[in-house]
Amino acid sequence: MFNAAFVTLTGARASGPLHNHARGLRKPAPIFVGVRAPGINYKIFTCGTTGPRSKFSPMPSKIFYRRRLPHIQPPESAYSITYRLAGSLPKSIIGELKGAYQAEKFGIASKYQGKEDVASKEALAKETSALRNTYFLKMDRYLDQALYGPTWLSDPEVARMVIDSLHFIENKLKYWDIWAYCIMANHVHLECTLTPDAPALNMAMKSHKSFTARQANLYLERTGNPFWQEESFDRLIRDEHDFYHRIYYAINNPVEAKLVKSWEEWPYTYVHPEIRKNIVP
């Protein structure tokens, strides 16, 4: 597994390997050279220009049920995950976003109703995915403003608990390999790959969220109260471009929120050394 590089959680600027004069992510190259975890005999994506691209494990997908809705999480896959504090968005905003999303989703589905050809099915999937991403971005912008609910993750001690747990799961439990994360005041962005022997993503996240909730609530003297929102927003990373795009989005979240001028100034950001090779000085 990778050796974790921890950021410094005190002072105005973090230190450590993350902050080696990086200014931004390079545009993804047309040939993906592969991201390999030292000591692990698998890659995230297939190399080459003529063979299959971005093939994940052929093992059967693990399926769990989120509020009675089937949610498929293939093993050994790369994920982009966002999870937030309980109460960080008011029900009125959640209801407004969900209502608008469902209305637009219905419109897209109606446009392709009765069309069974491959091109129509692919177009439907593409438009639905784009719509889902649009409303995720709207939700994330509300979270970035931190106008509602708790902001416990802005406390360095609480942020350290989250960071320690993420790397404990990586290095001790060996459930995932972490490529990047960014901890904001009320939510977290995580980019990772499940390892071959990992449980389903929801179980790995449950372990992380349960442990950090107990620790943080004890520290905040609010034991027994909800800390994290129960559900997380996870997206399966499709290919190399998607991989770097989501990492870029995650680490630049504080910049978009106008909290810092460049991503490396944010003290609660981590990028794996293998990924930092694609960072422009």
Residue pairs with C-beta under 8 A, 6 or more apart in sequence:
1 37
1 38
1 39
1 40
1 170
1 171
1 174
1 177
2 37
2 38
2 170
2 171
2 177
2 178
2 272
2 273
2 274
3 171
4 167
4 170
4 171
4 178
5 16
5 17
5 18
5 270
5 272
5 273
6 16
6 163
6 167
6 270
7 14
7 15
7 16
7 18
7 163
7 267
7 268
7 269
7 270
8 14
8 15
8 16
8 267
9 156
9 159
9 160
9 163
9 267
9 268
10 156
10 267
11 267
12 267
13 19
13 265
13 267
14 264
14 265
14 266
14 267
14 268
14 269
17 273
17 276
18 264
18 269
18 270
18 271
18 276
19 264
20 276
21 281
22 263
22 264
22 271
22 276
22 279
22 280
22 281
23 262
23 264
23 279
23 280
23 281
24 248
24 262
24 263
24 279
24 280
25 244
25 247
25 248
25 278
25 279
25 280
26 278
26 279
26 280
28 240
28 241
28 243
28 244
28 245
28 278
30 49
31 47
31 48
31 49
32 45
32 47
32 240
33 47
34 43
34 44
34 45
34 46
34 47
35 43
35 44
35 45
35 179
35 243
35 274
35 275
36 42
36 43
36 274
37 177
37 193
40 177
40 195
42 76
42 196
44 78
44 193
44 237
44 243
45 53
45 54
45 55
45 239
45 240
45 243
46 52
46 53
46 54
46 55
53 239
54 238
54 239
54 240
56 74
56 76
56 77
57 74
57 75
57 76
57 77
57 196
59 74
59 75
59 76
61 72
61 73
61 74
61 75
62 72
62 73
62 74
62 75
62 199
62 200
62 201
63 70
63 71
63 72
63 73
64 71
64 73
64 200
64 202
64 203
65 71
66 202
66 231
67 231
71 202
73 79
73 194
73 200
73 201
73 202
73 234
73 236
74 236
75 194
75 196
75 198
75 200
76 193
76 194
76 195
76 196
76 198
77 193
77 194
77 236
77 237
78 179
78 191
78 192
78 193
78 236
78 237
78 243
79 190
79 191
79 192
79 193
79 194
79 201
79 234
79 235
79 236
79 237
80 189
80 190
80 191
80 234
80 235
80 237
80 246
80 250
81 188
81 189
81 190
81 191
81 192
81 201
81 205
81 232
81 233
81 234
81 235
82 136
82 140
82 187
82 188
82 189
82 190
82 232
82 233
82 234
83 187
83 188
83 190
83 205
83 209
83 228
83 229
83 232
83 233
84 143
84 186
84 187
84 188
84 228
84 229
85 149
85 150
85 151
85 152
85 153
85 186
85 187
85 227
85 228
85 229
86 149
86 150
86 226
86 227
86 228
86 229
86 230
87 148
87 149
87 150
87 226
87 229
88 143
88 146
88 148
88 149
88 150
88 186
88 187
88 229
89 139
89 142
89 143
89 148
89 149
90 148
90 149
93 142
93 148
97 135
97 138
97 139
100 135
101 131
101 132
101 135
104 131
105 128
105 131
108 124
108 127
108 128
108 131
109 124
109 128
111 124
112 120
112 121
112 123
112 124
115 121
115 124
133 235
136 233
136 235
139 233
140 187
140 253
142 148
143 184
143 186
143 187
144 184
144 253
144 256
144 257
145 257
146 184
146 185
146 186
149 186
150 186
151 185
151 186
152 158
152 186
152 216
152 220
152 227
153 159
153 162
153 183
153 184
153 185
153 186
153 187
153 188
153 268
154 185
155 220
156 267
157 219
158 216
158 219
158 220
159 183
159 267
159 268
161 212
161 215
161 216
161 219
162 183
162 188
162 212
162 216
163 181
163 183
163 268
163 270
165 208
165 211
165 212
165 215
166 178
166 181
166 190
166 208
167 178
169 175
169 176
169 204
169 207
169 208
170 176
170 177
170 178
170 192
173 204
173 207
174 195
174 197
174 198
175 194
175 195
175 198
175 199
175 204
175 207
176 192
176 193
176 194
176 195
176 198
176 204
177 192
177 193
177 195
177 272
178 190
178 191
178 192
178 270
178 272
179 191
179 192
179 193
179 243
179 247
179 271
179 272
179 274
179 275
180 189
180 190
180 191
180 247
180 250
180 251
180 269
180 270
180 271
180 272
180 275
181 188
181 189
181 190
181 191
181 250
181 269
181 270
182 188
182 189
182 250
182 251
182 253
182 254
182 266
182 268
182 269
182 270
183 268
183 269
184 253
184 254
184 257
184 268
189 249
189 250
189 253
190 250
191 237
191 243
191 246
191 247
191 250
194 201
194 204
198 204
201 234
202 232
205 232
209 227
209 228
212 227
212 228
213 226
213 227
213 228
214 223
216 227
217 223
217 224
217 225
217 227
235 246
237 243
237 246
244 278
247 271
247 275
251 263
251 266
251 269
251 271
252 263
254 260
254 263
254 265
254 266
254 269
255 261
255 262
255 263
255 266
259 266
260 266
263 269
271 279
